[in-house]
Amino acid sequence: MSDHEYRPKSKVGQWFNDRLPLLTLANHLTDYPTPKNLNYWWTFGGILTFCLITQIVTGLTLAMHYIAHADMAFESVEHIMRDVNYGWLIRYIHANGASMFFLAVYIHIFRSLFYGSYKAPREIIWIIGIIIYLLMMAAAFMGYVLPWGQMSFWGATVITNLFSAIPLVGEGIVTWLWGGYSVDNPTLTRFFTLHYLIPFLILGLVVLHIWALHVPGNNNPVGIDIKKPSKDTVPFHPYIVIKDGFALLMFMIVFAFFVFYAPNILGHADNYIEANPMVTPAHIVPEWYLLPFYAILRSVPDKLLGVVAMLSAILILAVLPWLDTSKIRSAVFRPLYRQFYWILVADVLILGYVGAMPAEGLYLLIARVATAYYFLHFLVILPVLGFKEKTLPVPLSITEPVLGGSPNLAAARNKESKIE
Amino acid sequence: MKNLFKLFSIIILIITSNSNSFAAEKVEYLKTDWSFKGLFGKFDRASLQRGYQVYTEVCASCHSMKYLSYRNLAEPGGPEFSEAQAKAIAASFEVTDGPNSDGEMFTRPGKLSDKFVMPYDNVKAAQAANGGAYPPDMSVLVKARGGGVDYIYSLLQGYEEAPSNVSLDDGVYYNKYMYGNKIRMAAPLSDGLVEYGDGTNATVEQMSKDVTTFLMWSAEPHLESRHQMGFKAIVYLIILTVLVYFSMKRIWSRVESEV
């Protein structure tokens, strides 16, 4: 992708590179022209890569000691916590790492929503991202089942039962998923297998995600196209590397706080009770990062429609590039969208809150209103806003002052519309 | 930088408000000073040893602790009995072993490597002996209850006469901290129930505190090393973050842009 032809200096390097251009790739990655006005919201891509690798490394280590058997899983986790050298550390990093991963991915997604990073020409990056997000949810859910505590067991029961909502074949599918007539040992072993597999699928998709990113290059807070390389860009190394590194360290401090001082605060106490098919917990709640979707699921009275609503809530994101009709990417120049954006953020937080509460009375009413608004935002507000909104003048380049407009306002407008 | 600070405060706000929402429904628990809370929290060694005494003389007649071994009692970060003491404790229990070369099971005195001897052979036996209620295993009990140590500490002291509008079946007791207020366990502690070797006055409050401390350790045997390592890790990260921050400023000073 580099504009200039790269040639390794050493003879050996040239010999190797002619056969497998790994050095060209490395050179492309270090030289990759990056907009220099990226703010800290753009550091979460690097942070997410760190999260994925952390989960894979700690997960591999845990898998060496964990036993995927209904009678032994809970005990083997306690064995890891007590007798494996630093087993408690590895497990707490892995368990809290999942939460940190989702925290980072939500920031990453909402950054994209704010700055319109999903718009042309970056739709493929966005769609791959949504697939990664879906796989993350699957991996996290199955991982939560592995300790075989009460929430593991009953969470697995509730979620797999959702498939029974499918007409005609639903029941059959559930039996097939379980490998029996209830959540039991066969369910646990297949969840373990899939939990082990999915991170590597994610890893592959991350490579595609980054590859697709390197074709058009990064979006930026101003949301305009920039010439690469130019005065508006800096090479990835060292500028972005050190900045991402700095942000990653800040993130790791928060991460470390949870691991060392509040390792169980994000989990549910019931998961320290061994799974018991005869005793149902008072409230079955998923992990915090799935709560908004859980709220959507429960806000619909019909089971099948509830499942459809929940899935649509995620899949609707995949068609977002076509639902948002505005030509302007960044919310900085979209005064109305900016307000609706923050309403959406609040809406999702409210959904998360009511998802943790019992689905009754006022909570249920709030969940229904918030669910309706969620879909309204994507299906009505965004398409209409693109036509109705009066956007602010967009600068010609990011080196120009953002405020006060650009001297060639008309030209800027022209340019923007040509891009789309 | 300002943005970054805002970002992290928002993150922490969201997380804490989210997790608090789980523990919404509850009565106010009794409070006491736990030595193991906080950045440098450590267990009170004497309290752990007394707590073990309460566990083994009172709780252990019904509650198992199946994930602990006698060797744990002598390990650093725990009650830290001497190895000789731990061996003596282990030897005071009869452990079923075998089969021997004749194919027979036999009993022998416990060893350090043995798991804590269970009061009942299995869950059914435990239920049969306790009017159908299973006394839960205590190894990770404080982590398995929403209120944690405060809940256990309060529950042990929460036995009261039932209010007149509450009727209790036989073998059911009233406890103001229990979920639903009805509990199948009779008040386990009474003043002077155990005789502490170190002369500490064995009030219900004191025993509750000691045994709860012991349960915290049994659920988190590596809590002390976790706190110690955590402090070092965070100090290290902060220093590194500051160094990287200044390196970043230096590097970015080459271009006209703000970081």
Interface residues (C-beta under 8 A of the other chain):
Chain A: K36 N37 N39 Y40 W41 E75 E78 M81 R82 W88 L89 Y92 S99 L103 I107 V234 P238 Y239 I242 K243 G245 F246 A247 L249 M250 M252 I253 V254 A256 F257 V259 F260 Y261 P263 N264 I265 L266 H268 A269 D270 Y272 I273 A282 V285 W288 L291 L349 G352 Y353 A356 M357
Chain B: N3 L4 L7 F8 I11 I12 I14 I15 S17 N18 S19 S21 F22 A24 L39 Y67 N72 P136 S139 V140 K143 A144 R145 G146 G148 Y179 A219 E220 P221 H222 R226 H227 M229 G230 F231 A233 I234 L237 I238 L240 T241 V244 Y245 S247 M248 I251 W252 V255 S257 V259
